[in-house]
Amino acid sequence: MRVFVCLLFFIPGMARRSLSVATWGPPVFGVEGMARRSPSVATWVPRVPPVFGVEGSLSICSEPVMGPTELVAGLGSCLYISCHYDLCQAGQDAQLDKLVWIRNPFYENTKKEFMGVKVSEPPRTPEANKGDCSLILRRIRAGDAGLYGLRLVANPSRRNSKDLRWMHRVTVNVTETFTLTWEGPITKTPGVQVEAWTPPDTVVSFPVIGTLLTFEPFWYHDETFLNCTLRGSDRKIIAWASRELQVNYPPRDVQVELTPSLPVHEGQEVTLSCRSSAKPPSHAYTWSMGGHILPHQTAQVVLRAVQATESGPYSCQATNAVGTIESPPTVLRVYYAPRDVRVEVTPPSPIHEGWEVTLSCRDSSNPPSHTYTWTMGGHILPYRTARVLLEATKAEDGGSYSCQATNDLGTAKSFPTTLEVYCEWGKMAAEDPPRTATLENLTSLPAMLGSRVTLRCAFGPARPAPTYVQWLRDERWEADTPGPALTFNADPARAGAYRCAGQNPAGRALSPPLSVIVWYPPKTARVLQSPAGPVVAGGGPVRLRCQVGAAEPPQVTIGWFKNGQELPAPTPDLLLPGPQPADAAVYACQARNDVGVARSPPVALDVRFGPQGVELVPDPSRRVQESTNVTLRCRADARPPPSAFEWFRDDRPLGRTPKGLWVLRAVETRLSGRYRCRVTNDIATVDSDDVIVTVYHSTATILRRTFVGLGAGLSILLALGTLGCFLRRRWQRQMAADEEPVVEPSGTFFLCNKKPQAPGSPRPPRGADDTDTISYSSLLSPPTSGAVPR
């Protein structure tokens, strides 16, 4: 795994120093035991910018320039100053007039502009109001320390608005001596290599310095941290960066876990779990017992009623995207009471007096039998061991022997076995027919399908001995064998009641019957649906029946599966009372007996239903600006799928479409209203809830209508002012016509309103010096005044 590190330093607010680590490679950090390159990542601490609102707009604008305010760089390294500009505050159609980096900027009052040494002029994106303004300083020197500023000037899109002017300042500090080191558990791995390294141009577009760490990841490196630390000459930390390793590895610690733990008794339910630790987690499993592959592919295997025949070493293989690992075998020991108890005679009967004979009590049990009881002819013998030695047999030792075996779980008794003892060698007849015939099984019964079954026929004393054995099944001839044993593969067709017969010239002997039972799993299983075919939701119950073929033993346990998940319904019939749309799935049934399991082919239940969950969703939103294209999406769940969609605004139909889309192009405010859709399929028709779509005016329309309103208001005010002036002048002229001239003693005159006299009798004159009454006929104008004006 290669990790490429570029040093990117900055100090946000002088609170602490940080180091950014840039790495390149594929997205998977590593796989155990494989050298992989890490993905490209750059980390830094972001600043939270203030937020600005633009007048006349519904949007919110951030600072025009985003970037760090203080950085630190190592001597000889590169410095990348991240920068991004946005002209949102100047309006949507703003034009960028000036974008330049200046070193040691200062404000010149006479020119009303920032001055300084020009460092770089970032490329501009035509007709775009945002872009990248980052600055790269290559091969940092001590003299590169200082203040840098980005000057931004933009022409706004609105008339009579001021230009957007902004100065973003960045302080650059340079450290002379530094050491770049790797820290973390991975650095202690054998074979780790660290060397200086400069990434090529294909990795990064600007020159950087860094270190190359090469190591082989293992599973224990997963979720550990790898730190890159920059230290000064005093070993103090200047900056650092951290990366969490994600290592994929194949399954490990794979083991089979038994639940419940030992001991396990026959008939119990046992769960075998395949445990492993893997990344990514294991997704496939394979089971085997004693080297034979089992038909299980899940992490858990459940043995419903475990049998003794299922004892053995179990192993599982766990697989993920990286590899496959097999567990060591875990032995499942099933404990059961003694079975298949039988008596073996060595040498085989018949024998002669004086011979040494061994009687052995054979059985199958777990744990092994610890107590034995012997009987002869129904009489209990004083023997308590599995083997009985008769050193010098006598005639009275002949008879029918049985043994009983006992362990901690139970007791079982054998069939009787006859021991025949000849009295004297010389007194035996020339010909003697077989006295008895006994049939015994040498393998455990019932026999499992495919296993080997061996039956042995034993005869009493006979002279001469039978030359062959005749075998009968269900009283019909089955086979002839030259020896006393019959062996065949267990199959249901070979099951039945067996007998053996032996014959010599003196006579014939026939054994009692012995039932051979062959156990086998259910031959078939299939799902029957009633009623058949597609069903309508809520239309009545649907019954699924699991039909099981022949099985031995015939007692089976039924299990149901829905979409591969087992259902808690261990009955032959699965009743769906609705059914409901959620009942539409793929069903299968499983029949299990003590031997094995049969699973039916999957059957798909087709439940049809009308539209459900009908919903109208406007895109991009319910509140949109005029001239925007609005797509109305009608969503619904239905089976069969909807065949038609109808659209309404304010309860008036808009149209009909085959798909759930209706597009409103360049919407206007008059298109605001309540919208809904109607969905139809072969089952039903359903309407959605009403959705209110609001179309609001754009900023341009608001300003245009505002200016039109102001113009109309001013026009009305001007008309009213003109009318007022006209009426005032008219009123003044009318008032002047109702006035009389009045002459003052100085020879001038003025007009005053004539006071109306109260009604009544006229007042008589008071005399010659009554001055309250003026006679215009007695008024004389001065000589130079001319005629009296009207």
C-alpha positions in Angstrom: 0.0 0.0 0.0 1.4 3.4 -1.0 0.4 6.5 0.9 1.4 9.8 -0.8 1.5 12.8 1.6 1.4 16.5 0.6 1.9 19.0 3.4 -0.9 21.6 3.5 -0.6 23.8 6.5 -2.9 26.5 8.0 -3.8 27.9 11.4 -7.5 28.8 11.7 -7.7 31.8 14.1 -4.2 31.0 15.5 -5.9 28.5 17.8 -4.0 25.4 16.7 -2.0 24.2 13.8 -3.2 21.5 11.4 -1.6 19.4 8.7 -3.5 18.1 5.7 -2.6 14.7 4.2 -3.3 14.1 0.6 -3.2 10.4 -0.5 -3.9 8.9 -3.9 -5.0 5.4 -5.0 -8.1 3.2 -5.4 -11.1 3.6 -3.0 -10.3 0.3 -1.0 -7.6 1.2 1.5 -6.2 -2.3 1.5 -6.6 -6.1 1.5 -4.8 -8.2 4.0 -1.6 -9.5 2.5 -1.8 -7.4 -0.6 -0.1 -4.1 -1.4 -2.8 -1.6 -2.4 -2.7 2.2 -2.8 -4.9 4.3 -0.6 -7.6 6.7 -2.0 -7.0 10.4 -2.5 -8.1 12.5 0.4 -7.4 16.1 1.5 -8.5 17.2 5.0 -8.7 20.6 6.6 -10.7 22.5 9.2 -13.4 24.5 7.5 -14.4 28.0 8.6 -18.1 28.9 9.2 -18.8 31.9 7.0 -21.3 34.7 7.7 -24.5 34.6 5.6 -25.7 37.5 3.6 -29.2 38.2 2.1 -29.4 39.8 -1.3 -32.2 42.5 -1.6 -35.0 41.4 -3.9 -33.9 37.8 -3.9 -35.1 34.8 -1.9 -31.6 33.2 -1.8 -28.9 33.5 0.9 -25.4 34.4 -0.1 -22.2 33.6 1.7 -19.0 35.6 1.7 -17.7 36.4 -1.8 -14.4 34.6 -1.1 -13.9 31.5 1.0 -10.5 30.3 2.2 -8.1 30.1 5.1 -6.9 33.3 6.8 -3.5 32.0 8.1 -1.2 29.2 6.9 2.2 27.7 7.9 4.5 26.0 5.4 7.8 24.2 5.7 10.9 25.6 4.1 11.4 24.0 0.6 7.8 22.6 0.5 4.9 23.7 -1.6 2.0 25.7 -0.3 -1.5 25.3 -1.6 -3.9 28.1 -0.6 -7.4 26.9 -1.1 -9.8 29.6 -2.4 -13.3 29.8 -3.9 -15.2 32.9 -5.0 -19.0 33.4 -5.4 -20.6 36.6 -6.9 -24.0 35.8 -5.4 -24.1 39.2 -3.6 -23.7 41.0 -6.9 -26.6 39.3 -8.5 -27.2 36.4 -10.9 -25.8 38.2 -14.0 -22.8 39.9 -12.3 -19.6 40.2 -14.3 -16.2 39.6 -12.8 -14.0 42.6 -13.4 -10.9 41.9 -11.3 -9.5 38.8 -9.6 -5.8 39.0 -8.6 -3.5 37.8 -5.8 -1.3 40.6 -4.3 1.6 40.3 -1.9 1.8 42.8 1.0 -1.4 44.6 -0.1 -2.1 48.2 1.1 -4.9 50.6 0.4 -4.0 53.7 -1.7 -6.4 56.5 -0.8 -5.7 58.6 -3.9 -6.4 55.8 -6.3 -9.1 54.2 -4.0 -7.6 50.8 -4.6 -5.4 48.1 -3.1 -1.8 48.1 -4.3 1.1 45.7 -3.9 3.2 43.1 -5.7 1.1 41.1 -8.1 1.6 37.3 -7.5 -0.9 35.5 -9.6 -4.1 36.1 -11.6 -6.4 33.0 -11.3 -8.1 32.0 -14.5 -11.7 33.1 -14.8 -14.6 31.0 -16.0 -16.6 33.0 -18.7 -20.2 33.7 -17.8 -19.9 32.0 -14.4 -20.5 33.8 -11.1 -18.4 31.3 -9.1 -15.1 29.5 -9.5 -11.8 28.5 -8.1 -9.2 31.1 -7.1 -6.6 28.9 -5.3 -3.0 29.9 -5.2 0.1 27.6 -5.3 3.5 28.8 -4.0 6.2 26.5 -5.2 9.4 25.8 -3.2 8.7 28.0 -0.2 11.6 30.2 0.8 12.0 32.3 4.0 11.2 35.4 2.0 7.9 34.1 1.0 6.5 34.7 4.5 4.1 37.6 4.8 0.6 38.9 3.9 -1.2 37.9 0.8 -4.5 39.2 -0.4 -7.0 38.3 -3.1 -8.6 41.4 -4.7 -12.1 40.8 -6.2 -14.1 43.4 -8.1 -17.4 42.5 -9.8 -20.0 44.6 -11.7 -23.5 44.0 -10.3 -26.4 42.9 -12.5 -28.7 45.6 -11.0 -28.5 49.2 -12.3 -27.6 52.0 -9.9 -25.9 49.5 -7.6 -22.3 49.8 -6.4 -19.6 47.4 -7.5 -18.9 44.4 -5.3 -15.4 44.9 -3.9 -13.7 42.4 -1.6 -10.2 41.8 -0.2 -9.4 38.4 1.3 -6.2 38.4 3.4 -4.0 35.3 4.2 -1.0 35.4 6.5 1.8 32.9 5.5 4.3 31.8 8.0 7.5 29.8 7.1 9.3 27.3 9.4 12.9 26.6 8.6 13.4 23.1 10.1 10.8 20.3 10.2 10.6 16.5 10.3 7.8 14.5 8.8 7.2 11.2 10.6 4.7 8.3 10.5 3.1 7.1 13.7 0.6 4.3 14.5 0.5 0.5 14.9 1.2 0.0 11.2 4.6 1.6 11.5 5.7 -1.3 13.8 4.9 -4.0 11.2 8.0 -5.9 9.9 9.0 -4.9 6.5 7.7 -1.3 6.6 9.7 1.1 4.4 9.7 4.9 4.7 11.4 7.1 2.1 11.3 10.6 0.8 9.1 11.0 -2.3 7.9 13.6 -4.7 4.6 12.8 -6.5 4.7 13.0 -10.3 2.5 15.4 -12.2 0.0 12.6 -13.0 -0.8 12.4 -9.2 -1.0 16.1 -8.4 -0.9 19.2 -10.6 1.4 21.2 -8.3 4.8 20.1 -6.9 4.8 18.9 -3.3 7.2 17.1 -1.0 6.3 14.2 1.2 7.2 10.7 2.4 6.3 7.3 1.0 5.2 4.6 3.4 5.1 1.1 2.0 3.7 -1.7 4.1 1.7 -5.0 3.9 -1.7 -4.7 5.7 -3.0 -7.4 7.9 -6.4 -8.0 9.6 -5.3 -6.5 12.9 -4.5 -3.2 11.1 -8.2 -2.7 10.3 -9.7 0.4 12.0 -6.4 1.5 13.4 -5.1 5.1 12.8 -2.1 6.2 10.7 -0.8 9.6 11.8 1.5 11.9 9.8 3.1 14.4 12.1 5.2 17.5 11.3 7.7 18.4 14.1 10.0 21.3 14.4 13.7 21.3 15.4 12.6 21.2 19.0 10.5 18.0 18.4 7.3 19.9 19.1 4.3 19.2 16.9 3.7 21.8 14.3 0.9 20.0 12.5 -0.5 16.6 12.0 -3.1 14.6 10.1 -4.7 11.2 10.7 -6.3 8.5 8.6 -8.3 5.4 9.7 -7.2 2.3 7.9 -9.9 0.1 6.3 -8.4 -3.4 5.6 -10.4 -6.1 3.9 -9.4 -9.7 4.9 -10.7 -13.2 4.3 -12.7 -15.0 7.0 -10.6 -15.9 10.1 -11.3 -17.8 13.3 -13.8 -19.9 11.4 -15.4 -22.5 13.7 -18.6 -24.5 14.1 -20.6 -23.8 17.2 -23.1 -26.2 18.7 -26.3 -25.1 20.4 -27.0 -26.6 22.9 -23.6 -27.7 23.9 -22.8 -31.3 24.7 -24.3 -33.6 25.6 -27.0 -33.8 22.9 -29.6 -36.4 23.2 -31.4 -38.1 20.3 -34.6 -36.2 19.4 -33.3 -32.8 20.5 -33.1 -29.7 18.3 -29.5 -28.8 17.5 -28.3 -25.6 15.8 -25.0 -25.6 14.0 -23.6 -22.0 13.6 -20.7 -21.1 11.4 -18.8 -18.3 13.2 -16.2 -16.2 11.6 -14.6 -12.8 11.6 -14.3 -11.2 8.1 -14.3 -7.9 6.3 -16.5 -7.6 4.4 -18.7 -10.1 6.3 -19.0 -13.6 4.9 -21.9 -14.0 2.5 -21.7 -17.7 1.4 -21.3 -20.9 3.5 -20.7 -24.6 2.6 -21.2 -27.4 5.1 -19.8 -30.9 5.2 -19.8 -33.9 7.5 -17.1 -36.4 7.4 -16.0 -35.1 4.0 -19.5 -35.3 2.4 -21.0 -32.0 1.2 -24.4 -31.2 2.9 -27.2 -29.3 1.2 -27.0 -26.3 3.5 -25.8 -22.8 2.4 -26.6 -20.6 5.3 -24.7 -19.5 8.4 -26.9 -21.7 10.6 -28.1 -25.3 10.2 -31.0 -26.5 12.4 -31.4 -30.2 13.0 -35.0 -30.4 14.2 -34.9 -33.9 15.8 -31.3 -35.0 15.7 -30.7 -38.7 15.2 -27.8 -40.9 16.1 -27.0 -41.3 12.4 -26.3 -37.5 12.3 -23.3 -37.8 14.6 -20.0 -37.0 13.1 -17.4 -34.3 12.4 -19.0 -31.1 10.9 -17.0 -28.4 9.1 -18.1 -25.2 7.4 -16.5 -22.9 4.8 -17.1 -19.2 5.1 -16.6 -17.0 1.9 -16.4 -13.3 1.4 -15.2 -11.0 -1.4 -11.5 -11.7 -0.4 -11.4 -15.5 0.1 -12.7 -18.7 1.5 -11.6 -20.4 4.7 -12.7 -23.8 6.2 -13.2 -24.4 9.9 -11.6 -27.3 11.7 -14.1 -30.2 12.3 -16.4 -30.1 15.3 -17.7 -33.5 16.4 -21.4 -33.7 17.1 -22.0 -36.6 19.5 -25.6 -37.7 19.8 -26.3 -39.7 23.0 -28.8 -42.5 22.8 -29.9 -45.6 24.7 -28.6 -49.1 23.6 -29.9 -50.5 20.4 -29.2 -53.4 18.0 -28.3 -55.6 21.0 -27.3 -59.2 19.9 -25.4 -62.2 21.1 -22.4 -63.5 19.2 -21.1 -67.1 19.7 -17.4 -67.9 19.1 -16.8 -70.4 17.6 -20.2 -70.5 16.0 -22.8 -73.0 17.0 -23.0 -76.0 16.9 -20.0 -77.1 19.1 -18.9 -80.3 20.9 -18.6 -81.0 24.6 -15.4 -79.8 26.1 -14.9 -76.9 23.7 -14.2 -73.4 24.9 -17.0 -71.0 23.9 -17.2 -67.2 24.2 -20.5 -65.4 24.3 -20.3 -61.7 23.5 -23.0 -59.1 24.0 -22.8 -56.6 21.1 -24.8 -53.3 21.0 -24.7 -49.7 19.7 -25.0 -47.0 22.3 -23.7 -43.6 23.3 -22.4 -43.4 26.0 -21.2 -47.0 25.9 -23.2 -49.6 27.9 -21.7 -50.2 31.3 -24.0 -53.0 32.7 -25.0 -56.3 31.1 -27.4 -59.0 32.2 -27.5 -62.6 30.8 -30.3 -65.1 30.6 -30.7 -68.6 29.2 -34.1 -70.0 28.7 -35.6 -67.2 30.8 -33.3 -67.9 33.7 -31.0 -65.1 34.9 -27.3 -66.1 34.8 -24.7 -64.8 37.2 -22.8 -62.8 34.6 -22.5 -59.0 34.5 -19.9 -58.4 31.8 -20.1 -58.0 28.0 -18.2 -61.3 27.5 -18.9 -64.7 29.0 -16.3 -67.5 28.8 -17.5 -71.1 28.9 -14.2 -73.0 29.3 -15.4 -76.7 28.9 -18.9 -76.8 27.6 -21.2 -79.5 28.6 -24.4 -80.8 27.1 -26.5 -78.8 29.6 -24.8 -75.5 28.5 -26.8 -75.8 25.2 -29.8 -73.5 25.0 -31.2 -70.1 24.1 -29.0 -67.2 25.3 -30.0 -63.5 25.5 -28.3 -60.4 26.9 -29.4 -57.0 28.1 -27.3 -53.9 27.8 -27.7 -50.7 29.9 -26.2 -47.2 29.8 -27.2 -43.9 31.4 -30.1 -43.4 29.0 -31.8 -46.7 29.0 -31.8 -50.5 28.5 -32.3 -52.8 25.5 -32.4 -56.6 25.2 -31.2 -58.9 22.4 -33.1 -61.6 20.5 -32.3 -65.1 21.8 -29.4 -66.9 20.2 -29.2 -70.8 20.3 -26.1 -72.5 21.4 -26.1 -76.2 20.4 -23.7 -78.6 22.1 -23.1 -82.1 20.7 -22.8 -84.8 23.4 -20.2 -87.2 22.0 -18.3 -87.0 18.8 -18.7 -90.6 17.8 -22.4 -91.0 18.6 -23.6 -88.4 16.0 -25.9 -89.8 13.3 -24.8 -90.0 9.7 -27.5 -87.6 8.6 -29.3 -85.0 10.8 -31.5 -82.2 9.5 -31.0 -78.6 10.8 -32.6 -78.4 14.2 -33.2 -74.6 14.1 -32.8 -71.6 11.9 -32.1 -68.1 13.3 -32.0 -64.8 11.4 -30.2 -61.8 12.8 -29.2 -58.4 11.4 -25.6 -57.4 11.5 -26.4 -53.7 10.9 -28.6 -51.4 12.8 -32.3 -51.3 11.9 -34.2 -49.4 10.7 -31.7 -48.9 7.9 -31.1 -45.5 6.3 -31.7 -45.1 2.6 -28.5 -46.1 0.7 -26.8 -47.8 3.6 -25.6 -51.4 3.6 -27.9 -54.0 5.1 -26.4 -57.4 6.1 -28.5 -60.3 7.4 -27.0 -63.6 8.7 -28.7 -66.9 9.0 -27.6 -69.4 11.6 -28.6 -73.1 11.7 -28.7 -75.6 14.5 -26.7 -78.9 14.4 -27.1 -80.6 11.0 -25.3 -83.4 9.2 -24.4 -82.7 6.6 -24.5 -78.9 6.8 -26.8 -77.0 4.4 -24.9 -76.1 1.2 -26.8 -72.9 0.5 -29.3 -70.5 2.2 -32.6 -69.6 0.7 -34.0 -66.1 1.4 -37.6 -65.1 1.5 -39.2 -61.6 1.6 -42.8 -61.3 2.5 -43.0 -65.2 1.9 -41.7 -64.9 -1.6 -38.4 -66.1 -2.9 -35.8 -63.3 -2.8 -32.4 -64.9 -3.4 -30.1 -67.9 -2.8 -26.7 -67.5 -1.3 -23.9 -70.0 -0.8 -23.0 -68.5 2.6 -25.0 -67.5 5.7 -25.1 -63.8 4.9 -27.3 -61.6 2.6 -26.1 -58.1 1.9 -27.9 -55.3 -0.1 -28.3 -51.6 -0.3 -31.2 -50.2 1.8 -34.0 -49.2 -0.5 -37.8 -48.9 0.0 -38.2 -51.6 -2.6 -36.1 -54.1 -0.5 -38.0 -53.5 2.7 -40.2 -56.3 4.1 -40.3 -59.4 6.4 -37.3 -61.6 5.7 -36.8 -65.3 6.5 -34.0 -67.7 5.8 -34.2 -71.5 5.2 -31.5 -74.2 5.3 -31.9 -77.7 3.9 -29.9 -80.9 3.7 -31.0 -84.4 2.6 -32.3 -85.1 6.1 -34.7 -82.1 6.3 -35.3 -78.3 6.3 -35.3 -75.5 8.9 -37.0 -72.0 8.5 -36.2 -69.0 10.6 -38.8 -66.7 12.2 -39.4 -63.5 10.2 -37.3 -60.4 10.7 -38.7 -57.0 9.5 -36.3 -54.9 7.6 -37.5 -51.3 7.6 -35.8 -48.7 5.4 -36.0 -45.1 6.4 -35.9 -42.5 3.7 -36.8 -38.8 3.5 -40.0 -37.5 1.8 -39.7 -38.2 -1.9 -41.6 -35.1 -3.1 -43.2 -32.0 -1.8 -45.2 -29.4 -3.7 -47.5 -26.5 -3.0 -51.2 -26.6 -4.1 -53.1 -23.3 -4.3 -56.8 -23.0 -3.8 -58.3 -21.2 -5.6 -55.7 -21.3 -8.4 -54.5 -18.4 -10.4 -54.4 -14.7 -9.6 -56.5 -13.5 -6.7 -57.8 -10.1 -5.8 -56.9 -8.6 -2.5 -59.7 -8.9 0.1 -61.6 -11.2 -2.2 -61.6 -14.2 0.1 -59.3 -16.7 1.7 -56.5 -18.4 -0.2 -55.3 -21.8 1.0 -51.8 -23.2 0.3 -51.5 -26.9 0.9 -48.2 -28.8 1.2 -48.6 -32.1 -0.6 -45.9 -34.6 0.6 -44.9 -37.8 -1.1 -44.0 -41.2 0.5 -41.7 -41.1 3.4 -40.5 -43.5 6.1 -41.1 -42.9 8.9 -44.3 -41.3 7.6 -44.5 -38.7 10.4 -43.3 -35.4 8.9 -43.0 -31.9 10.0 -44.1 -29.2 7.6 -42.4 -25.8 7.3 -43.4 -22.8 5.1 -41.1 -20.2 3.4 -42.1 -16.8 2.1 -39.5 -15.2 -0.2 -36.9 -17.5 1.3 -37.8 -16.6 5.0 -39.2 -19.3 7.2 -42.7 -18.7 8.5 -44.0 -19.8 12.0 -46.6 -22.0 10.5 -45.8 -25.8 11.0 -49.0 -27.0 9.5 -49.8 -28.7 6.2 -52.1 -25.8 5.2 -51.2 -22.2 5.1 -54.4 -20.0 5.2 -54.3 -16.4 3.9 -57.7 -15.0 5.0 -57.4 -11.7 3.0 -55.4 -12.0 1.1 -53.5 -8.7 1.4 -51.1 -7.1 -1.1 -48.2 -8.0 1.3 -49.1 -11.7 0.8 -48.0 -11.5 -2.8 -44.7 -13.5 -2.7 -43.0 -16.7 -3.6 -44.0 -19.6 -1.4 -42.4 -23.0 -0.8 -43.0 -25.7 1.7 -40.6 -28.2 3.3 -41.4 -31.7 4.7 -39.0 -33.2 7.2 -38.9 -36.6 8.9 -36.3 -38.3 11.0 -34.1 -39.0 7.9 -34.1 -35.9 5.8 -36.0 -33.2 4.2 -37.8 -32.5 0.8 -38.5 -29.0 -0.4 -41.1 -28.0 -2.9 -40.5 -25.9 -6.0 -41.4 -22.3 -5.4 -44.9 -21.1 -6.3 -45.6 -17.4 -6.9 -48.9 -16.1 -5.4 -50.2 -13.3 -7.6 -52.3 -10.9 -5.4 -53.8 -8.2 -7.5 -55.0 -4.9 -5.9 -56.1 -1.4 -6.8 -53.8 1.6 -6.5 -52.5 2.2 -3.0 -50.5 5.0 -1.4 -51.4 7.4 -4.3 -49.3 10.5 -3.9 -48.7 13.6 -6.0 -45.2 15.0 -5.8 -44.3 18.3 -7.5 -40.7 18.6 -8.7 -38.7 20.6 -7.9 -41.1 21.7 -5.0 -44.6 22.9 -4.1 -43.4 26.5 -4.1 -41.7 27.5 -7.4 -40.8 30.7 -9.2 -42.5 31.7 -12.4 -41.1 30.5 -15.7 -39.9 27.3 -14.0 -40.7 23.9 -15.5 -42.7 21.8 -12.9 -43.0 18.1 -13.2 -46.0 16.5 -11.4 -45.2 12.9 -10.5 -48.0 10.6 -9.4 -46.8 7.6 -7.4 -48.8 4.6 -6.6 -48.4 0.9 -5.8 -50.8 -1.3 -7.8 -51.0 -4.7 -9.4 -51.5 -4.9 -12.3 -49.6 -1.6 -12.9 -51.7 1.5 -13.5 -53.1 1.8 -17.0 -54.1 5.5 -16.9 -53.4 8.7 -14.9 -55.8 11.7 -14.9 -54.8 15.2 -13.7 -56.8 17.9 -12.1 -56.3 21.5 -11.0 -58.9 23.0 -8.7 -61.2 20.0 -9.5 -61.0 20.8 -13.3 -59.5 18.1 -15.5 -56.2 18.9 -17.2 -55.7 15.7 -19.2 -54.9 12.0 -19.2 -51.6 10.2 -19.6 -50.4 6.6 -19.7 -47.6 7.3 -17.3 -47.5 9.1 -14.0 -45.9 12.3 -15.3 -47.5 15.7 -16.1 -45.2 18.6 -17.1 -46.1 22.3 -16.6 -43.7 24.3 -18.8 -42.7 27.9 -17.9 -45.4 28.2 -15.2 -47.2 31.4 -14.5 -48.8 32.6 -11.3 -52.2 31.9 -12.7 -51.3 28.2 -12.6 -51.2 28.2 -8.8 -53.9 26.0 -7.3 -54.8 22.6 -5.9 -53.5 19.7 -8.0 -54.4 16.0 -7.7 -54.0 12.9 -9.8 -56.3 9.9 -10.4 -54.8 6.4 -10.9 -56.7 3.6 -12.6 -55.9 -0.1 -13.1 -58.0 -3.2 -13.8 -59.1 -3.4 -10.1 -60.0 0.2 -9.0 -59.6 3.9 -9.4 -58.1 6.0 -6.6 -57.4 9.8 -6.2 -54.5 11.3 -4.5 -54.8 14.0 -1.8 -54.8 17.6 -3.0 -51.4 19.3 -3.2 -51.2 23.1 -3.3 -48.7 24.4 -5.8 -47.8 28.1 -5.4 -46.1 30.0 -8.2 -44.6 33.3 -7.0 -43.2 36.2 -9.0 -39.5 36.5 -9.8 -37.5 39.5 -8.6 -37.6 41.0 -12.1 -41.4 40.8 -12.2 -41.7 42.3 -8.7 -39.4 45.2 -9.7 -41.2 45.8 -13.0 -44.6 45.9 -11.4 -43.3 48.1 -8.6 -42.0 50.6 -11.1 -45.3 50.4 -13.1 -47.3 51.0 -9.9 -45.1 54.0 -8.9 -45.5 55.5 -12.4 -49.2 55.1 -12.3 -49.4 56.6 -8.8 -47.3 59.6 -9.9 -49.5 60.1 -12.9 -52.6 60.1 -10.8 -51.0 62.5 -8.3 -50.0 64.9 -11.2 -53.5 64.7 -12.7 -55.1 65.5 -9.3 -52.6 68.4 -8.8 -53.5 69.8 -12.2 -57.2 69.5 -11.5 -56.8 71.1 -8.1 -55.0 74.1 -9.6 -57.7 74.5 -12.3 -60.5 74.4 -9.7 -58.7 76.8 -7.4 -58.3 79.4 -10.2 -61.9 78.9 -11.3 -63.0 79.4 -7.7 -61.0 82.6 -7.4 -62.5 84.1 -10.5 -66.0 83.3 -9.3 -65.3 84.9 -6.0 -63.9 88.0 -7.7 -67.2 88.5 -9.5 -69.2 88.7 -6.2 -66.9 91.4 -4.6 -67.4 95.4 -4.5 -64.6 98.1 -4.7 -63.8 100.0 -1.5 -61.9 103.4 -1.6 -59.7 104.3 1.2 -59.0 108.0 2.2 -55.6 107.8 0.5 -57.2 107.7 -2.9 -56.8 103.9 -3.4 -59.5 101.3 -3.1 -59.8 97.6 -2.4 -62.5 95.0 -2.8 -64.2 93.5 0.2 -67.0 91.1 0.4 -70.4 92.6 0.6 -71.9 91.6 4.0 -75.4 90.4 3.6 -77.9 92.4 5.7 -80.1 90.5 8.0 -83.7 90.4 6.9 -86.2 92.9 8.6 -87.1 96.6 8.5 -84.5 99.0 7.1 -82.7 101.1 9.6 -83.5 104.8 9.2 -80.7 107.2 8.7 -79.1 108.7 11.7 -78.2 112.0 10.2 -75.7 113.8 8.1 -72.7 112.4 9.9 -74.0 108.8 9.7 -70.9 107.3 8.1 -72.0 103.7 8.2 -73.7 104.2 4.8 -71.7 105.0 1.7 -73.2 106.3 -1.5 -71.1 105.5 -4.5 -72.5 108.4 -6.3 -70.8 110.8 -3.8 -67.4 109.2 -4.2 -64.9 111.3 -6.1 -61.8 110.0 -7.5 -58.6 111.9 -7.1 -57.8 114.0 -10.1 -55.0 111.8 -11.3 -56.6 108.5 -10.6 -58.8 108.3 -13.7 -61.9 106.3 -13.9 -62.9 104.1 -11.1 -62.3 100.4 -12.0 -65.2 98.1 -12.0 
